[in-house]
Amino acid sequence: MNKKVLFVVTSHTQLGNTGQKTGYYSGEVTHPLEEIEKAGYTVDFVSPLGGATEAYGINMNDPVDKKYWENADFKKKLAHTKKPSEVKAKDYVAIFYAGGHGTMWDFADNKALAQLAAQIYEQNGVVAAVCHGPAGLVNIKLSNDKYLVEGKKVSAFTNEEEQAVKLDKVVPFSLEDQLKERGALIEKSGMWQDKISVDNRLITGQNPQSAKSVGEAIVKELSTLQDGKK
C-alpha cells in the first residue's frame, strides 16, 4: 500500500480588508503531521499557488510546533509547496486540508484541488480537514455529481467560534452555513473543545484543539482500510 499523504495549506496571506496577515494555522499542520509521520507515512505539501506559504499561531512553547519549526526540512517543504498540477492523486492514500483563516479565500473555488480530493476519495482514500480546512470540501463533487459532504457528518469551525474571534464579518462566507447548504450534517461541541467527525472515509475536526485527534483518526482509518485489503 502506498504510504503517502497530501497536506493542503493555503496560499492566501491577507485577512480580508483588516490589513492583518493570515495564512495557515501552525498547530493544525504540525499536530496532525506528527501523528501521520509517527505511523510511517510520508507527507507532501501542496497549496493553491504552490511555492512559499505563511504560517501564523506558531507557538515555540508547544513541543510539537517547536520540533517542526526547528526542522530545516519541514521549513523547506513549506517554502516550496507543490502546485496542484504537479500532484497525481494515484500517489496518495489521503488528502488533508489544514486550517487557518487564509483557507476561506482560496480553498473553496480551487477546482484542481477539489478534483484531486475527489479522485483520492474515489480510489478508496481518506479526505480530511480541520477548523477552516473544510472550506476545501464545500465544492468537492464526486463522479455521481453529488457533493462529497452530502449526507455525511462534518465538524468545522462554528459560527459561534467565528463570532468569538470577531471575524464573522471579515471572512467571505460562513463555513458552517455553506457546508449545511451542501447537505453536510454539522456536528459540533462547545467552543474550543476537541471535536471530530468520522463518516465513510471523511474525517473532520472543529477547531485547532481538534488537530491532533484528526491526525490520529486519519492513521486509524488508513490502518482499517489497509487491514481490509489483506
C-alpha positions in Angstrom: 0.0 0.0 0.0 1.2 3.5 -0.9 2.3 5.4 2.2 1.9 9.0 1.2 -0.4 11.6 2.5 -1.0 15.0 0.8 -1.3 18.1 3.1 -3.0 21.2 1.6 -2.1 24.6 3.0 -3.4 28.0 2.0 -1.5 30.4 -0.3 -3.6 33.4 0.9 -1.9 35.8 3.3 -4.3 38.9 3.7 -7.0 38.8 6.3 -9.7 40.5 4.3 -9.6 44.2 4.5 -8.2 44.3 8.1 -4.6 45.0 7.0 -3.6 42.0 9.0 -1.7 38.9 7.8 -3.1 35.4 7.8 -2.2 32.0 6.3 -2.5 28.5 7.7 -2.6 27.9 11.5 0.7 26.2 12.5 -0.7 23.7 15.0 -3.2 22.5 12.5 -0.3 21.3 10.4 2.2 20.2 13.0 0.0 18.2 15.3 -1.7 16.0 12.6 1.7 15.8 10.8 3.4 14.3 13.9 0.7 11.6 14.2 0.9 10.7 10.5 4.7 10.6 10.3 4.8 8.5 13.5 2.7 6.0 11.7 5.3 5.8 8.9 3.6 7.9 6.2 5.5 10.4 4.0 3.8 13.8 3.7 3.9 16.1 0.7 2.6 19.7 0.8 0.5 21.4 -1.9 -1.0 24.9 -2.0 -3.3 26.6 -4.4 -0.5 28.6 -5.9 2.5 26.4 -5.0 5.7 27.9 -3.6 6.1 29.8 -0.4 3.3 29.8 2.3 2.7 31.7 5.5 2.0 30.3 8.9 0.5 32.1 11.9 0.0 31.0 15.5 3.5 29.4 15.8 4.0 28.5 19.4 7.6 27.7 20.4 6.3 26.7 23.9 4.4 23.9 22.2 6.9 21.0 21.9 5.3 19.8 18.6 5.5 23.2 17.0 9.0 23.7 18.3 10.2 20.4 16.9 8.9 21.2 13.4 9.9 24.8 13.2 13.4 23.9 14.2 13.5 21.3 11.4 15.1 22.7 8.2 13.5 20.1 6.0 9.9 21.0 7.3 10.5 24.7 6.7 11.9 24.0 3.2 8.9 22.0 2.2 6.5 24.8 3.3 8.6 27.3 1.5 8.4 25.2 -1.7 5.0 23.6 -1.8 3.8 21.8 -4.9 1.2 23.2 -7.3 -1.9 21.2 -7.7 -0.9 20.5 -11.3 2.3 18.8 -10.0 0.4 16.3 -7.9 -1.1 13.0 -9.0 -4.0 11.6 -7.0 -2.8 8.0 -7.5 0.3 8.6 -5.4 -1.7 9.3 -2.2 -3.8 7.4 0.3 -5.2 10.5 1.9 -5.6 14.3 1.5 -5.7 16.6 4.5 -6.8 20.3 4.4 -5.1 22.2 7.2 -7.0 25.2 8.6 -6.2 28.8 9.2 -8.3 31.8 8.1 -6.4 32.1 4.8 -8.2 29.0 3.5 -11.5 30.9 3.4 -10.3 32.9 0.4 -8.6 30.2 -1.7 -9.7 26.7 -0.9 -13.4 26.5 -1.9 -13.1 27.6 -5.5 -9.9 25.7 -6.3 -11.1 23.2 -8.9 -7.8 21.4 -9.3 -7.6 20.7 -5.6 -11.3 19.6 -5.5 -10.7 17.2 -8.4 -7.6 15.8 -6.6 -9.6 15.2 -3.4 -12.5 13.6 -5.3 -10.0 11.2 -7.1 -8.3 10.3 -3.9 -11.7 9.6 -2.2 -12.9 7.5 -5.2 -9.8 5.4 -5.2 -10.8 4.4 -1.6 -8.7 7.0 0.1 -9.3 9.3 3.0 -10.3 13.0 2.8 -9.7 15.0 6.0 -9.8 18.6 7.2 -9.7 20.7 10.4 -11.1 24.0 11.5 -11.3 26.3 8.4 -9.8 23.5 6.3 -13.3 22.2 5.4 -13.6 25.3 3.2 -11.8 22.9 0.8 -14.6 20.5 1.0 -17.6 22.7 0.1 -17.3 22.3 -3.7 -15.9 18.7 -4.0 -18.2 16.8 -6.2 -18.0 13.0 -6.8 -18.5 11.3 -10.1 -22.1 10.7 -9.3 -22.4 14.6 -9.3 -23.2 14.7 -5.6 -21.2 16.8 -3.1 -18.8 14.8 -1.1 -20.2 16.2 2.2 -23.8 15.5 1.3 -25.5 13.3 4.0 -22.2 13.0 5.9 -21.4 14.1 9.5 -19.0 17.0 9.4 -17.2 19.1 12.1 -15.8 22.5 11.2 -15.1 26.0 12.7 -18.5 27.0 14.0 -20.4 30.3 13.6 -20.1 30.8 17.4 -16.3 30.4 17.2 -16.1 32.8 14.2 -18.1 35.4 16.1 -16.0 34.9 19.2 -12.8 35.8 17.3 -14.7 38.7 15.7 -14.0 37.6 12.2 -17.6 36.7 11.1 -17.9 39.9 9.2 -14.4 39.6 7.7 -14.5 36.1 6.2 -16.1 35.9 2.7 -18.7 33.3 3.8 -19.9 31.3 6.9 -18.2 27.9 6.7 -20.8 26.2 8.8 -23.7 27.6 6.7 -22.0 26.7 3.4 -21.4 23.1 4.5 -25.0 22.8 5.6 -26.1 24.2 2.2 -24.2 21.4 0.6 -26.0 18.8 2.7 -23.5 18.2 5.4 -24.8 17.1 8.8 -22.9 19.5 11.1 -21.8 18.1 14.4 -20.4 20.5 17.0 -19.4 20.8 20.6 -18.8 23.9 22.7 -16.3 26.5 21.6 -12.6 25.4 21.6 -13.5 21.8 22.5 -11.8 18.9 20.8 -14.4 17.5 18.4 -14.1 15.3 15.3 -16.5 13.6 13.0 -15.6 10.4 11.1 -18.1 9.3 8.3 -17.3 6.9 5.5 -13.6 8.0 5.0 -14.4 11.7 5.6 -12.6 13.0 8.7 -13.2 16.5 10.0 -12.3 18.5 13.1 -13.9 21.6 14.6 -11.0 23.8 15.7 -7.3 24.0 16.5 -7.9 21.9 19.6 -9.1 19.0 17.4 -6.0 18.9 15.1 -4.1 16.1 16.9 -7.3 14.0 17.1 -7.8 14.4 13.3 -4.3 13.1 12.7 -5.0 10.1 15.0 -8.3 9.4 13.2 -6.6 9.6 9.7 -4.0 7.0 10.9 -6.7 4.8 12.3 -8.8 4.9 9.2 -5.9 4.2 6.9 -5.0 1.2 9.1 -8.5 -0.1 8.9 -8.5 0.3 5.1 -5.1 -1.5 4.9 -6.4 -4.4 7.0 -9.4 -4.7 4.7 -7.1 -5.2 1.7 -5.2 -8.0 3.3 
